[in-house]
């Protein structure tokens, strides 16, 4: 564990140990995953049980920054569209979980009066660096309907990210509805949070601090149990 601001938190190493122990004890949830409910830890590394495909992570971040909701745009930055994006996209190739569109687009579904959520969070911090209102919201009540519209299967996994200034640095607190350890956290979830933290810190002219991670359900699918084997080397 790691002590931060006077409190002790699990680290990615601790989470990896818990997942491996669950796998060893065959502690499999009802839906067939090895999971941790209400997982909370310091995101001190970009992986938990498998190192990321850095080429893909960079490409996905570039796609987010394009603000395009269509998965075919990925081909501008990567040689193929990952199966998961093909599976969840609607009949026209659009998805809800285009994080750049949700957070940085000034005219996107989560924008307000021509301002992106990032703009609004920045304004809150400029008014009061200790504000607790610098919040980025990824979902919305209509997501229950939007997630299946036009053949889509995409209920956004990220709930929110909150910027908090403490310890002389800007920190970010991530809240996830559902978080795949291998293809989510290590896919680009961590790197996206890190990107936004560094961007906000730079624009506010402060130093970036910690990434606090909270997941309602942090899990490993059966197809990835091999990464929990004792002989698997990171």
N, C-alpha and C positions, 0 to 999 in steps of 0.2 A: 504494500500500500504506500501511498505518497501523501505527505502532509502539505496541504495548500491552504493558505489563509486561516490557519488554526484548526482545520478539519482534515480528517483522513479520508482518502478516496482510493478506490481500486484503480489499477492501471490496466493497460491492455494485456500485460503479462499475467495479471491476476485473473482477468476474464478468460484468457486462453487456458489457464490452469483449471478453472471451474468447468469449462466446456469439455476438456479432455477427461476430467474426472467423471463427468456425467456420461460420456461415451464409454469409458472403461466399465462403469457400473450398469451400462445398458439402460440408462435413465432417459428413455425416449418419450416425448410427449404424445398426446392423443392424435396429433396430426402428422406424426412421423418424423418430427425434427428433434434435434438436440437443442434445447432453448433455455434462455434465462428470462423470466418475466421481470419487468421493472429493473432492467440492467442500468447501472449508473457507474460511470468511471471517467477518469481523465484520459482523453484521447491523445496519448503521448507518442503514438506511432501510426503510420498509415496502413497498418495491417494488424490482424489479431491471430489468425491461424495460417494465412497464405499471403505471401507478398503480392502486391498488385501488378497488373500488366500496365506499366507506366506509359507505354505508347498509346494504349486505349484510353487511359485516364486523361492524358493530355488532349486527346481527340474529343472526348466527351465534354470536357470543360470548354473547348473551343466551340462545340455545338451549342452548349448552354449560352455562351456569349453571343452567338449568332441571333438568339432570341426566337428562332424558328421552331414552331411546335411540330413540324413534320420530320419524321425519322429519316426520310430520304436525304435530308440535308446532311446527315452524318457522313455520307459518301464524299463530301467535300474535304473531310478531315481524316477519314479512315477507309480502309479498302473493302469493308463490308459493314452491313447493319447487324449488330448482335441479335441473336434469336429472341432475347427477352424483349427488345424494343419492337421487333416484328410481331411478337405474340400479343403485346398489350395495346398496340396502336389500333385506331379505328379503321374503317374501310378505306379512308382517304390517306392514312398514314400519320394522322395527328395523335398526339398524346397530351395528357394533363401535366405529367411530371417533367416538363421542360423548365428546370429550375431558374434559368436565366430569364425566361419569359415571365415567370411568376414574380421574380424579385427585382429585376433590373429594367424591364420594359415599362416605359412611361405611359403606355397605352394598353398594357396587357390586362388580363382578367383580374389581377389583384392590385392594379394601380388606382390612384385617386387624384382626380383633377389634373391630369397630365404629369403627375409625379410618381416615380417608382417607389416601391416599398423601401428600397435602399435609401432613396432621397429623404423619405419621411423619417427613417431611423436616424439618419445623419443629422437632420434638423433638430431632432429631439436631443441628441448628444451635444450639439453646438449650443443649444439653449441651457443645457444642464448636463455636464459630463457624467454626473452621478445618476442620471435618469434611469428609471426602470421601464421606460416606455419605448426603448429602441428595439422594437420587435419586428421580425420578418415572419409573415404568416403564409404557409404554403397551401393550406387547404381552405375549404369553405363549406357551408352547409349543403350547397347544391352538389357537392362531390358525390353524394350518395346516388345522384341521378347522372351526373356528368361522367362518372366512372364507367358506365355501360352504354353511353350514347353512341349511336352509329357503329355498334359492334366493338366498342372499346372495352378494354379490361385493365384500366389504369386508375386505381385509387391512390393518390399521391402518398408516398411513404413518409416523407418528412412532414412534421406538424408545424414546427417553428424553429427559429433561431433568435436568440436574444443577446444583444451586446451589453456587457456590464463592465464598468471601469472600477477596478479594485487592485490594490497592491501596486499602484502607479502604472498599471498597464490596462489595455483594453482586452477583455476576455469575451468568449462567445459560448453560449449554452445551447446545445442542440437537443431537440426533442423529436424522436422518431416514433411513428405509429407502429411500423414493422420494419425490421432491419436484418437483411441477409448478411451474415458475417463476411462471406467470401465475395459475392458479386455486388453487394450493396456498400457496406462500410469500406471495403478495400477496392470497390469498383471506382467510385468517385465521390461518395458521400463525404468522406474525410477530407479529401482534397478541395471539394467545393466549399466546405466550411472554413478551411484554412485560407482559401483564396479570398473569401469575403472578409474574414478577420483582418488579413493583411491589407486589403484594399481600404477598409474603413479606418484602420489605424493610420495608414499613410495619409489619408485625406484629412484626418483630425490632427495629424502631426503628433501622435503618441506611439508608444511601443506596443506591439501585439503580445498578448499573454497566453493564457491557457485555453484549451478547447475542452469544455465539459460535455460529456456525452450521456444522453438518457434515451433508452429505448423501451417502449412498452413490451416488445417481444424481440429479443436478439436471438437469432437462430442460425443453425447450420442444417441445410437440407441433406437428405440421405445420399444424394449424388456426390456430396462433398465430405462425407464421413472419413474418406481416406486421409484428409488433412488432420484428422484427430488421432490417427494411429500413432503409437509410441515411436515407431521408427521413421516417421515423416520428419524431414529436416527442412526448416524454414530457409 
